[in-house]
Amino acid sequence: MNADDLIRAYRLMVTIRSFEEAAGSLYATGEIPGFVHLSIGQEATAVGACLHLRTSDIITSTHRGHGHAIAKGLDLYGMFAELMGRQTGTCHGRGGSMHIADPKLGIFGANGIVAAGLPIAVGAAHTLKAQGRDDLVLAFFGDGAMAQGAFHESVNLAALWGLPVIFLCENNGYSEFSRTDEQHPVTLSQRAMGYGLPHQTVDGNDVIAVVSLIDTVVAEVRAGSGPQIVEAMTLRGRGHYEGDPQGYRDAEDSDRLVASDPVERTRSALSVAGVNSATWEQIDREVAAAVVNAIDRASADPERTPSSLLDDVSGPVPAALSAISSTTTPPPNMRYSKAIRTALADALEDDDRVFLAGIDVGGGNVFGLTRGLAERYPGRVLDTPISETAITGLAVGSSMAGSRPIVEIMYLDFIGVCFDQIMNQAAKLRYMTGGGASLPLVIRTQFGSGRSSGSQHSQSLEVLLAHVPGLKVVMPATSADAYGLLRASIDDESPVIFIEHRLLYERESPGPIPGERVPLGVARIARPGTDATIVAWSRMVGDALLAADVLAEEGIDVEVIDLRTIVPLDRAMVLESLARTNRLLIAHDAVRDFGVGAELAALAANEGFWSLDAPVLRVGAAASPAPYSPSLERAWLPSVESIVHGVRQQVNM
């Protein structure tokens, strides 16, 4: 490491130290809200790791991420403004301390969830490799993250696919309030052996040692060596968070902090390199002035206005929603499953940024929906381990890096395994980066009760997903919609959860027009009527139509609305139908209590109140887990008969 590099490293380290000390003071006086986790003591690791990275390289970070962002090139003014919640902040005041980011600089974000950045790093690394670039991802994580399943799934997938990612553990001796050696039965080195990956340890307080090692590792990873694990033994100079009383620390620990201070050690290294003290003293003064100037500018900036509250929740709607054929010939019938496969094939054909990944998708998936696609599109239909968190993180990171992934979670029930990556990452990263991150991804999954699949393979959980702002939730009922909604979902700039019903897979209905997109958020009138409205989606649309036929024989004319998408919800069509029929019944597979039906009932009770001639009724599953016994399952599920009975009640009131 030459003297110029050492001076540059020192400047960055002092900048981090000065920023963190100022942030701590501003937090203490209330000028920075929320939580603040400072990286004082870890400056050499951040700077040494990032010193020779390219702007096009990507980093993922932790809740203690200010130092990483500064080392990668983020400006102080924007960071202070962000911590103060200002419009001029790096993320326009939407991320704050724990979510500092700038995707344009390859900073994919600090993260408030331990280990959550690792699956995202793997996804980004996949896109870099798929694009044939020699850029890489450096994923910072703390020693506490080694206990997370996300750590295992990420490292395992990266090793399996030989991805260009460096997993850099900042081992500061503490996992929150507990000593690291009390948290793990084996070392990181031993874990690395289990993945067949090289592991190297470095003195994380010696910037020269960190730069030397990381430069070597970076060169190897760029050359195609695959992932590597580096463990930097470093310090946490402050508590886990600002305000932490640190009762768990002893005098020996404090002495070690003083003796190993990375800034002081770098000054000593400068002296050995022949750089006189006047040089670093001048740097200290310049940095101090820059910090004061950044704080003054940020403090003078206006706060966010309430009118901007809902900005950046979702991405822009694509301008061209349809590529509709001019033919007037009705399309032939098509199986629902074939419509899904055709949509996937057409998307892969039309856009080389699209790829498909999931458990056994290369062989066709458990239902054969993707059969033949791996052969037609080699390298773009990817089998993964049974690692739902890694699969979902793959989608998040790769979409941020420029791909348009479609990943499959085998059963809707399994979203519980990877819900952090859906709820806290995919749904929130556009918002928390102030619109800086784009996440055009689709998570395909399926559900369906009625075949004794039991409590863990039958659940209709769309309401959980609909309740998370930032997600779109799609549930097609017909073959044409399965195709058109999936094509629109792949084109969308927001994360879409695309939920198929497995009992529809082999049903035939009129097929799609090739290339046609069905806009998200637009319901359809599946059957017009005048006496009552049934709103349904997915499989229950078919049951609602059968119920309407039964009721028609009794002289009751029922309108059936197929929502098609849960989010965005076509409230206008529901209210328009209610205004025509004056009665509303909602039918869904999910447990009735607290479901999407309750939201629609609230809509009717508020905006549609003056149209109601009868109480709103909901038909859904009973409030219990899905039973296994066929007789109990029949009693548990909603049915055509229960829909008919409900409408009769309304009409006879």
N, C-alpha and C positions, 0 to 999 in steps of 0.2 A: 504494500500500500504506500503510494508516494505521498510526499508532503502536501501536495495540493488536495488530494483525496482526503487526507486526514483533516485538513483545515475545513473542507466542505462538510465532512462528517461531524466535526466539532460544532460548526455553526448550526447544523440541523439538531444536534443533541441539545444545545443550549436553547434553541428555539422551542423544542418540546418542553424542556424543563421550565422555561419562563412562561410558556402558555399554560402549563398545568398549574404552576404556582398562582398565576393570575386567576385561572378558573376556580381554584379553590377559594381564593379570597372573594371573588364575585359571588360564589355560591353562598359563602358565609354571610354576606350582606343582603342576600335575597335577590340579587340582580340576575342570577341564573336559577331557574326553577328546576323541578324534577329531581332526578338522581344524577350524581356525578361520580365517576370512577376514574381516578387519575393514574397515569402510567409513570409517575416519578420513580426512578430506579431502574426502569426498563428501556431507557433511551438508546443504549448501545445496541440492543437486539433489534429494535425497530429500524434504526438508521442503518445498521450493518446489513440487515436483510434487504432493504429497499434501495441502497445507495446506487447500485448499478442495474436496477430494473428499468425496463423501458416503460414509456407511457402506455403502450399497447399490452403490456403484461397486466395481469389482474391480481388484486389482493382481496381476500375476505378477512374480516377482523372480528373482534370480540367487543363486549361492553366496555372494555378498557382500551378503546381504539384511537384516541386522539393522536398518540404518538405515531401510530402506523399511517394515519392519514397525512400528517405533516411530513413524514419521511417520504411518502409517495408523491408529495407535491401540492397538497391542498393549502390554500392561502389562509392566513391568520384572520383577516377581516371577516371573510365568509364563515369561518368556524365560530368566531366569537358571536357573530350575528345569529348563527344557528342556535348556539347554546342559549342565547337570550330570546329565542323564539321570533326573530324578526323576518320580515319578507325577504330581506337581502341575504339571509343565511344561505349556506351551501345547499340546503334542502328546503329553502323558503320557509324555515321555521316549523317544518312538519316532522323532522326526525329527532332533533335534540342530541344530547350528549351520547346516548347509547346507540344511536342509529346514524352517526355521521357518515356521509357517503358522497361520492361523485363518480358515477359510472363513466363519464367522459374521460376521467383520468385513470380508469381501471380500478377505482376504489368501489367495490361492490357492496360495501357497507359494514360498519360496526353492527353488532347484533346483540340484542338484549336477552337472547335465549342461548344458554350454554351449549356449545358444539353445533349450533344451527347453521353457522356459516360453512361448515365442512361439506355437507351435501351440495350446497350451492357452488362451492369451489369445484367439486367434481363435475357438475353440470357444465360450468364454464370451460373447464379443461377439455371436456368432450368436444365442445364446439370448436375450440382452438385446433384440436387435432383433426377433426373432421374437415375443417377449412384448409388444412395443409400448412398452417402457419407454424413457425418455431417459437411463438410466444408461449408463456406459461402462466400458471396460477400459483401464488404463494398464499397458503391458508394459515393464518395465525390462529392458535387456540391455546387455552390455558391448561395447566395440568389437571384441573378438575374435570375437563371435558373428556378425559380418558375413560371415565365411568359411564359415559353416555352411549346409548345404542347408536346414535347418529355417528359417533366417531368410528365405531366398528364398521357400520354399513358403508361409510364413505371410503375409508381406507381399503376395505375389501374390494369394492367396485373399482376404485382407481387402480389397484394392483392387478385385478383381473383384466382390465382393458388397457393397461399400460399407459395411463393418462399422464400428461405433462403437468404434474402438480407437486409442490413441495409442501409437506405438512410440517409446520414450524411450531413446536410447543414452547411456549414461554413458561418455564417451570420456575415460579417465584416462591415456591415452598409452601403456599397456602391455597387451599380450595375454600374460598370465602373465609370462614373463621377456623377452619381445621387444617392441621398440618398435612402436607401431601403424603408423607410416609405413613399416615394413619388411614389413608383413604383407598390405597391400592394394594392388592396382594402381590402383584408383579410389577416390574419396571416397564417403562415405555420401550426400552431396548428388547425386552423379552416379548412384548406384544408385537413389535416390528418383525421379529423372527417368524411369528405365526402367519404373517402375510407375505413372507418371502421378500421383504423390503429392507434395504440398507438403513441403518440407524447410526447417526453420529451425534455426539454430544459436544457442546462448545461452551466456553465461559461467556455467558451472555452479557457480562459487564465489561468485556474487552472488545471494543468496536473493531480493532484490527483483526482479532481472531474471528469475529463473526463475519466480517467482510471476506476474509480469506476463505473460510469454509463455504459460505453461501455462493461466492463467485464460482467455486469449483462445482458445487452441486447444480447451480444454474446452468453452467456449460454442459454438464452431463444430461440434464433433463431436456435442454434444448436439442441436444443431439439424439434424443429418443430413448434414453435409458429407462423411462418410466418413472413412477413416483418415488420420492424418497422422504424419509422422516428425519428431521433435525430437532434436537432438544437443546434449547438454550437455558442454562442455569443462571437465573437472574434474580432480581430483587423486587419487592413491592414496598416502596418507600413510605406509602401511606396506608390507611386502612382499606378494607374491601370497598368501602364507599366513603365519601366525605361525611363526617359525623360518626363514623365507626369508633367506639371507645377503645378498641384494640386491647381488651383485657387479656387476650390470649397470647400476647407477645411478652417476651422477657427481656432482661437487660442484655443478655448475650446476643439476642436477635438485633437489638438496636445498635450494639457495637459493630456487628457485621455490616449493617447498612452504611455506617460511617466509613468503615475500612474499605468497602468495595464500591463506593459511589462511582458510577461509570463516567460522570462528567469530570470528576477529579482525576480519574485514571487516564482520561483522554488528554487532559492538560499535561500530565506527566509524559505521556507519549509524544505530545507536541514538542516538549522540551528536549526529549531524547532525539527527536528528528531535526533539531536545530532551529525550531521556531521559537522566537523569543516571546516573553510574556506580553509585550506590548501588542502583539498581533491578536492574541486571544482576548485581551482586555478590551481592545477595540471592537472585536466581534461581540463581546458581552454588551457593550454600550449600544451598538447598532441594533442588536436583537431587543434589548430592553426598550429602546425607542420605538421599534416596529410594533412591539406588543402594546405599548401605551397608545400609539396611533390607531391600531386596529380596534382597541377597546373604545376609544373615543368615537370613532366613526360608527361602530356598531351600536353604541349606546344612544347615539343621536338618531338612529334609524327608527321609522315608525313600526309599531306592532302590526300583526296581521289584522285585517279588517274582518268582521263577522261575515261579510258578503262572500268571502273566499272559502268559507267553511267546507263546502263540498267539492272544491276543485281537486282534481288529481285522484279522485276515488277510483275511477275507471278510465281506461284508455279511450281514444277517439273511435267512434264508430266508422268502419270502413266506408269510403265514399261509394264504391261500386258493390252493392250487395248481391247483384244477380248477374248471371251470364246465361240468359234464358234463350232456349232454342226457339226458332220461329215456327217450328212445326205445329200444326193443329191436330195431328193424330194423337188420340189419347194414348198415354204410355201403357204398355202391358203390365199385368200384375207382376210383383216381385216380392220375394221373401224379405222380411225385415232384416235378417242377417246378411243377405246379399247386398242390400242397400247400404249397410254399414261398410262392408268390405269394398264395395264400389267407390264409396266416398273416400275411403282411405287411399285406395289405389289412385284415384284421380288427383287427390291432393299431393301424393308423392310424385306423380307424373308432372304436375303443373309447377311445382316449386321445389327446387333442390335444397331449400332451407328446412323443409319438413322432414322429420324422421319419427319413427315409431319405436317405442321401447316398453318393455314390461316382461312379466314372468311368462315364459314359453310363447311369446308372440311370434318368434321365428318359426315355430312349428305349427302355428295356426291358432294358438290360444286354446283354452279349455273347451271352447264352443266351436272352434274351427273358423272363427270370423276372419282371421288374418292369414289363412292358408294360402300359400303361393306367393305372398308379398315379399318374403325374404329373398326368394329366388329372382323375382323381377327387379328388386331394388337392393342389390347387395350392399352391405355396410350401412343401410338406412333402416333396417328392421332388426332390432337388437334385443336378444334375450338378456335378461338381467337375473341376478340372484333373487331369492325371496327376501327382498329388502325394501319394503314400501317407503321408508323414509328416504333412502338413497334414490329410489325411482322418482319420487316427487321432487326432491332436491335437484336431481338431474334435469327435470323440466324447468325448475326455477332458474338455475344457473345458466343453462344453455339458452333459454329464451332471453335472458339479460345480455348474453354474449352475441346474439344475432340469429339464433336458430328459431324454428317454429315447431317445438316438440309436441307430439301426441304420446302421452304415456298412459299405460293401462294399470289400474288397480283392480285385481281380479274380481273382488266382491265389494260392493258398497260398504258392507260391514267393516271392511278393513281400513276405512279412512281413519278410524280411531288410532291405528298404529302410526299413521304419518300426519296426524292432524296439525302438528306444529308447522310443518312445511306448507300445508294448505292455508291454515288460518293466520299464522303470524308471519309467513314469508310471502307466498304467492299473492295473497289478498292485500297485503299492506305495503309491499316494497315500492310500488309506484307512488303511493300516497306519502310514505315516509321519506322518499327522495325528492319530494316536491315535483313529481312528474319526470324526474331524471331517468328512471328505470322503466323500460318497456318489457312487459311480460306476456307476449302472445303465446300462450300455452293452453293445451287441452288435456284434461284428465278424464279419460274414458273409464267407466265402471258400469256394473250391472247389478240388479237386485231382482227379487221376485219371490213371493211366498206362494204356497199352493201345492208344493211337491214335497212336503215334509223335510225341508232343508234345515229346520231347527232354528234356535234363537240367534245363532251367530252367522247365519248365511241367508237371512230372509228379510232383513230390516229395510224399510223405506225411510231414509234419513235425510231427505232433501231439506227439511226444515232447519237442520243443524247448519247446512251449508248456506241456505238462503239468509240466515241470520248474520252472516259474516260480510260486512260491506267490502266491496272490491272483487267479489266473486260473481260470476254469472252461472246460473243453474238451468240446464236444458234437459227436458224429459219428453222425447218424441213418442207419439202413439202409432204412427203409420210409417210405411216404407218410404213414401215420398218425403215425409218430414225427417225421417232418420237420415236420409241422404242430404237434403237441403239444409237442415239445421247443423249437421256435422260440418258441411263445407263452410257455412257461415261462421261456425265456432272456430275453425282453423284459421279463418281470415281475421278474426277479431283480435284487437290489441290488448284485451284483458284476459285474465285467467278464466277459463270456462270449465265447469264440471259437467260432463256429458253423461247422463244416466240412462242406460238402456234397461228394458225389462226383459229378462231372459225367457219368460213365457210368450213373448212376442216374436222371438227370433225366427221361428218356422212358420209364422202366419204370413199369408200373402195379402197384399192390398195394392192398389194402383202404384206403379213405380214412379221414380223421379224423372224429370226432364234432365238429360245430361248437362252438367255444369250449373244447374240452377241452385241458388242460395235462397234459403228461407230466412228472412230477417229475424233476429232475436228480439224478443219482447213484443211480438205480434201474435195474438191468439187467433184462432179461426172458429167460425161457426160450423161445427160438424153436422148439425141438423137444425134448421130453423123451426121455430115454434112460437106460440102465443100465450100459453097458459102457465108455464113455469120454466125456469132456467136451471139446468144442471151444469155445474162447472166441474170438470175433471181433467186428468192428465195421465199420460202413460197408459198402462193397461186399463185403467178405470174408464177411459173414454169408450172402449168397446162395450164394457158393462153398462155404461150410461146410455149408449145407443140401443142396446138390447132392451133396457128398461123403458126407453122412449117408445119402442115398438109395442111393448106390452100395454103401456098406458094409452097409446093411440087407439087400441082396440076398445078402450073404455071411453073414448071421446076426449081424452086429455092430450093436448098438443104441446109437446115439450121441446124446448130449444136446448141443444147441447153445445157447450163451449169447450173446446180443447185449448187449454192454456198454452201448451207447447213449451213455453219457458216459464220457470218459476221466478227467476230474476234475469232480465227485467220482467216485471209483472204488468200485463196489459190490463190495468185497472179500468181504462176507458171502455174497452169492449164489454167487460163484466157489468159495468154500470149501465151501458146502453142496452144490454140484453135485459137487465133487471127492470129498466124503465118500460120495456115492451111487455114483459110477462108478469111483473109485480111479485114474483116468488123466486126464491133462490135456495137451491140445495147444492152442497159441495160434497163430492165423493172422491176419496183418495185411499190408496193402499196403506198409508202410514197410520200409526196410532192416532186416534181422533184428537185426544187431548193435546193442547198447545201446538197444534200443527199449522200447516199452511191454510187449512180450512178456517182456522180461527182468525187469521189475518183477513181472509176474504169476508168472513162474517162481520168483522169490525168495519171493513170497507162499506158493506151494505148498511150497517147500523149508523154510520156517519154520513158519508156522501150520498148514499142511496136510501136514506131513511124514508123520505116522502114517497118513494116508489113501492114500499113494502106493504103488501096486503096480508102477509102471514109471517110468522117467525122464520128466520133463517135456520135451516137444518144442516147438520154435518153427518155424513156417513163415513166411518173409517174403522180401522181395527180397534179391538178392545185394548184397554190400558194394561197390557201384560207383555212380556217377551213373547216372541213367536213360538207357539207350541209345536212339538214334534208329531204328536199323535194326529193322524188324519182327521179323526172326528173332532178333536179340539181345534185343529187348524181351521176346519170349515166353520166352526162356531165363532172363531176369532176374526176371520176375514170379513170385510164387507162383501156384499153380493148384489146381484141384480134384484133379488127379492127385497133386500133392505132399501135399495134405492126406490123401487116402485112403492113400497110402503110409505116412505118418507114423503114422496110427491103426493100420494093420495091424501095423506094427513093435511098437507098444505092447501090442497085444492078444496078440501071439504071443510075448512075452517070458516 
